[in-house]
Amino acid sequence: MSETQQHYQCYIDGEWIDSATKLSVENPATGAVFASVPDCTLEQADAALASSQQALQSWKLLPAIERGRHLLRLVEALKPKREHFARLLVQEQGKTLNEAYGEFDDTLNYLTYSAEAARRLEGNIFPSDSPNEQLWIQKVPFGVTIGLCAFNYPLALIGRKVGPALVTGNTMIIKPHEATPVTAMEFAKVVEEAGIPKGVINVISGSGITVGEHLVKSPITQLVSLTGSIRAGQAICRSVAENVTAVSLELGGKASFIVLDDADIDKAVDAVVISRYANCGQVCICAELVLVHESLAEEFTRKVVEKVKQLTVGNPMENPNMGPSVTAQGLDRVDSIVQETINAGATLECGGQRPEGEEFAKGNWYQPTVLSGVSADMPAAQEEIFGPVLPIVTISSYEEAVEITNRRNDGLSCYLWTNNYRTIMDAIARLEVGTVFVNKQIVGYIQGYHSGHKRSGIGGEDGIYGIEGYLQKRAVYLNCN
């Protein structure tokens, strides 16, 4: 892949802005720097906030259908750039080309769904206790919102946040992750091309602990939408406390993949491999921990290992099954968890190191890995790995699986494989997670709802509930006497 370096600017108040210092952006497949973006100053962050606040006054008064039409123009401007964005996602994030095409398509779908919701934004009218009076509950925008995006889906997360924010009358400042900011700058070019009014979308780059924190702490900011780690979410909550700013936090988790003794073992094997190694395991709802019944454990493990050994790893532009991890720090953490778990007594079934060969000498590469003989207290069973490692724990009962899953202080998602409908209904009632996949591999439909329980978040994304998350309620007592 070509590694020609290019410098990008931020997009603030309809202008392209630079800064004296820059952040380098690496291709995770090669480790080579291919681009740079501004390391914005706090003054530039303030300019973005002022721009968003100024634009808000006219934007929120537009009829929702007009705001939706702006989003549809943005979609139309994006459509011819599918190949461009897909290849950029591969270069910047390391996902395979097919996965990148999928991310681009999802982005269009997120924006289109939000635009089409413009005529379906609802309030309520309730009977009044007094004559000649009505009681309304209106849904109104928060105001200036901040979209903090993770590195695993640099484009789709923008569409997932911008669409609902704008159609409901908010303005938004996008702050991409430091590892993957280029996609956001290219998106800003399309924002300008589509004629979105200046200040409605601002895109600013910089570190989370400086620029990000400054945006979050500002009294201008009325809602912070974060997709990121639990640790990042906790920091956001501390930062917004003084201003009591609203938050929507879509955070991490460690999804159990429960395989009970009556499961369709072959379908479960296929599903767990897809659900663990998609996007190099860098999906918050990926299957993070197998809990397989002892009667199936040996056969299940053998079949999983056979399938994982067939996965291809290589240049993501050539569509292997798996590309590299996004950051070197993330890769080091993955390997550390693997080695600690082996030292604790687990068995390395396959993987567990950097692939061999010259093409893997640089970049953030790791073999698809399976660990068996894992106990529920080992590091790979306790920590969110966010990488291509599948730990397998043997259980003796459904009750044990529920106990292991629910003892955690996070609760984003869980997979359940069984043909017993009593068990399914019981699990839906008892599993303390935001999403339950029943006899299903990893998926996320736009009309669904993506949220976490416990430390996995507050609020959520997607569907009508995701859109409602960008609206606050206003009660109106209208007396006509």
Stockholm file with secondary structure:
# STOCKHOLM 1.0

chainA/1-481         MSETQQHYQCYIDGEWIDSATKLSVENPATGAVFASVPDCTLEQADAALASSQQALQSWKLLPAIERGRHLLRLVEALKPKREHFARLLVQEQGKTLNEAYGEFDDTLNYLTYSAEAARRLEGNIFPSDSPNEQLWIQKVPFGVTIGLCAFNYPLALIGRKVGPALVTGNTMIIKPHEATPVTAMEFAKVVEEAGIPKGVINVISGSGITVGEHLVKSPITQLVSLTGSIRAGQAICRSVAENVTAVSLELGGKASFIVLDDADIDKAVDAVVISRYANCGQVCICAELVLVHESLAEEFTRKVVEKVKQLTVGNPMENPNMGPSVTAQGLDRVDSIVQETINAGATLECGGQRPEGEEFAKGNWYQPTVLSGVSADMPAAQEEIFGPVLPIVTISSYEEAVEITNRRNDGLSCYLWTNNYRTIMDAIARLEVGTVFVNKQIVGYIQGYHSGHKRSGIGGEDGIYGIEGYLQKRAVYLNCN
#=GR chainA/1-481 SS CCCCCEECCEEETTEEECCSSEEEEECTTTCCEEEEEECCCHHHHHHHHHHHHHHHHHHTTSCHHHHHHHHHHHHHHHGGGHHHHHHHHHHHHCCCHHHHHHHHHHHHHHHHHHHHGGGGCCCEEECCSSTTEEEEEEEEECSEEEEECCSSSTTHHHHHHHHHHHHTTCEEEEECCTTSCHHHHHHHHHHHHTTCCTTTEEECCCCIIIIIHHHHHCTTEEEEEEESCHHHHHHHHHHHTTTTCEEEEECCCCEEEEECTTSCHHHHHHHHHHHHHGGGGCCTTSEEEEEEETTTHHHHHHHHHHHHHTCCBSCGGGCCSBCCCSCHHHHHHHHHHHHHHHHTTCEEEECCSCCCSGGGSSSSCCCCEEEEEECTTSHHHHSCCCSSEEEEEEESCHHHHHHHHHTSSEESEEEEECSCHHHHHHHHHHCCSSEEEESCCSCCCTTSCEECEETTEESEESHHHHHHTTEEEEEEEEECC
#=GC SS_cons         CCCCCEECCEEETTEEECCSSEEEEECTTTCCEEEEEECCCHHHHHHHHHHHHHHHHHHTTSCHHHHHHHHHHHHHHHGGGHHHHHHHHHHHHCCCHHHHHHHHHHHHHHHHHHHHGGGGCCCEEECCSSTTEEEEEEEEECSEEEEECCSSSTTHHHHHHHHHHHHTTCEEEEECCTTSCHHHHHHHHHHHHTTCCTTTEEECCCCIIIIIHHHHHCTTEEEEEEESCHHHHHHHHHHHTTTTCEEEEECCCCEEEEECTTSCHHHHHHHHHHHHHGGGGCCTTSEEEEEEETTTHHHHHHHHHHHHHTCCBSCGGGCCSBCCCSCHHHHHHHHHHHHHHHHTTCEEEECCSCCCSGGGSSSSCCCCEEEEEECTTSHHHHSCCCSSEEEEEEESCHHHHHHHHHTSSEESEEEEECSCHHHHHHHHHHCCSSEEEESCCSCCCTTSCEECEETTEESEESHHHHHHTTEEEEEEEEECC
//
